């Protein structure tokens, strides 16, 4: 019996990732998953400082003419205190001298040689930055399972971290199955077609930060499949497309089962892609996708992408849908939950007019998809758009409750 999309996602959510870590230099950590949480070593700023080029003053001197007694540059230590009737010239980032009650920008004062005239109204603590207001010492700045981007690298650098413990890249093996398929580097012969699924899935897994190997084209016979699978079992995840339906030469799932695959789910109440299967042999997970190109891509984006994030140890493996609206009314054939690819312009979602499961072009045109409930015959108004780009991540609980 086919399970629902939600049930399939719940099964993926129960998976416990392997704990394999490595130490990398800070600049090489971008795109990696943090293997542990990191705390701030220092306050940021580390000391009270000026947010502007200006003058450190007393509030009681508002509107008055005061004498400038010193200039403090960034990296210099103040040597005197701000006194009533005086001002200390200070540069952006320089340490505030004792007694500072506000900093007035240079452009807001009248300069008269060694004196300045202050504005009538001065806000207390204006343009003053205080130690720890950006980052407090001992606060958590990076959480275990967080995917690191360029600006996380900058944050870690601000705390003097040179090496970061990260999770090792997920190893993925991709098999091309089907005697009728030829690889793009081969000369096409009659009754054969080029394999678009394998290069696309391989490239997408790389985009998602995985170490990917192509384990070759496999003919539609059980011995060849058995050998190819055996050679791929050192991977964390094996991805195949095709051979999971009910055709006479569809041996993929059968051979995996004969080799001891524990089936976690098989057959989903979805179109396209009902035969999508997830299993496990030892420590290796197996994702069998449909052979039709668009069906394979859509089911990879819905299940495979989340599976990769989960196995990689991310603490936010699911992509949060974007609430948007259909540009035009969408008709649907009820019976199964339907994946509809389309384009999102920031305001509206446009379903692609041509989206047959066997097509290749829709996958190249789409920037995401929606899921139409199996009971719906006609859809209008608000929809939940699932983007291909990781615009916003979320937890599984937030995903299913949104």
FENVENDA-V693065 format. One record per pair of residues at least 24 apart in sequence whose ideal C-beta (glycine too) atoms are under 6 Angstrom apart, sorted by the first residue. I is the first residue (numbers start at 1). J is the second residue. D is the distance in Angstrom with one decimal. If there is no record, write none. Layout:
I,J,D
I,J,D
//
This chain:
2,267,4.2
2,268,5.7
2,269,4.3
3,265,5.6
3,268,6.0
4,269,5.4
5,270,5.9
5,337,5.5
8,265,5.2
8,268,5.4
11,264,5.3
11,265,5.5
12,306,5.7
12,307,5.3
12,310,5.7
13,396,4.3
15,310,5.2
17,311,5.2
17,313,4.3
20,168,4.4
21,165,5.4
22,168,5.3
23,163,5.2
23,165,5.6
24,166,5.7
25,163,5.8
26,153,6.0
26,156,6.0
26,162,5.6
26,164,5.9
29,148,5.2
29,164,4.4
29,166,5.7
30,148,5.9
30,150,5.7
30,153,5.6
31,209,5.2
32,148,5.5
32,166,3.8
33,147,5.6
33,166,6.0
33,167,4.3
33,312,5.4
33,313,5.1
33,314,5.8
34,142,5.1
34,144,5.7
34,146,4.8
35,165,4.4
35,166,5.3
35,167,5.0
36,144,5.0
36,165,5.5
37,140,5.3
37,143,5.2
37,144,4.8
38,141,5.7
38,142,4.2
39,138,5.5
39,140,5.7
40,135,4.8
40,137,5.4
40,139,5.1
40,141,5.3
40,159,5.4
41,159,4.8
41,160,5.9
42,137,5.8
43,131,4.6
43,132,3.7
43,137,4.8
44,134,4.4
44,135,3.7
44,158,5.8
45,129,5.4
45,131,5.7
47,95,5.2
47,131,5.3
48,96,4.5
48,130,5.2
48,131,5.6
49,93,5.4
49,95,5.6
49,96,5.9
49,129,5.2
50,90,4.7
50,92,5.9
50,94,5.5
50,103,5.0
51,127,4.5
51,129,5.0
52,92,5.9
52,103,5.8
52,105,4.6
52,127,4.5
53,91,5.4
53,92,5.4
53,106,5.4
54,103,4.8
54,104,5.1
54,105,4.4
54,106,5.3
55,87,4.2
55,89,5.7
55,104,5.1
56,82,5.1
56,88,4.5
56,90,5.1
56,97,5.7
56,100,4.1
56,103,5.6
57,87,4.8
57,102,5.9
57,104,5.8
58,84,5.0
58,101,5.4
59,101,4.7
59,122,5.7
60,84,5.8
61,118,5.6
62,118,5.8
62,120,6.0
62,122,4.5
63,120,4.3
64,118,5.9
65,115,5.4
65,117,4.9
67,115,5.5
68,114,5.6
87,116,5.9
102,126,4.4
103,127,3.9
103,128,5.7
145,313,5.5
145,314,5.5
145,315,3.0
147,314,5.9
167,313,4.6
169,210,5.9
169,211,4.4
170,210,4.6
170,236,5.0
170,311,5.4
170,312,5.0
171,211,5.2
171,235,4.7
171,236,4.8
172,205,5.0
172,210,4.8
172,212,4.8
172,235,6.0
172,237,4.9
173,213,5.3
173,215,4.9
173,232,3.8
173,235,3.8
173,238,4.9
174,198,5.7
174,201,5.8
174,202,5.1
174,214,5.5
174,239,5.0
175,215,5.3
175,218,5.6
175,228,5.5
175,240,4.7
176,217,4.4
177,218,4.8
177,240,5.6
177,242,5.0
177,243,4.8
177,252,5.6
178,242,4.8
179,219,5.1
179,220,4.4
196,293,5.3
196,360,5.1
197,241,4.2
197,293,5.7
197,296,5.0
201,239,5.8
208,308,5.3
220,249,4.2
222,251,5.4
222,255,5.4
225,251,5.8
225,255,4.3
226,255,5.6
233,284,5.2
235,284,5.9
236,311,5.9
237,285,4.8
238,286,4.8
239,287,5.0
240,288,5.2
241,289,4.3
241,291,5.6
241,296,4.4
242,291,3.1
244,275,4.4
244,277,5.5
244,288,4.3
245,275,5.1
252,288,5.7
253,277,5.6
253,288,5.6
256,286,5.8
269,336,5.2
270,336,5.7
270,337,5.1
271,336,4.6
271,338,5.2
272,357,3.7
273,299,3.9
292,357,4.0
292,358,4.5
293,360,4.7
294,357,5.2
294,359,5.1
294,362,5.2
294,363,5.6
295,357,4.1
297,363,4.3
298,339,4.5
316,393,3.8
316,394,6.0
318,394,5.5
318,396,5.5
318,399,4.3
319,386,5.9
320,392,4.4
320,394,3.8
321,384,3.6
321,386,5.3
322,385,4.6
324,349,5.2
324,385,5.0
325,382,5.6
326,383,5.7
329,380,4.7
330,379,4.4
331,378,5.5
332,372,4.9
332,376,5.4
334,374,5.9
334,375,5.9
334,377,5.6
335,374,5.9
336,374,5.1
337,371,5.7
337,374,4.9
338,372,4.4
339,369,5.3
340,369,5.9
340,370,5.1
340,372,5.8
341,366,3.8
341,369,4.7
342,366,6.0
343,367,5.6
344,368,5.8
344,385,5.2
349,383,5.7
349,385,5.1
//
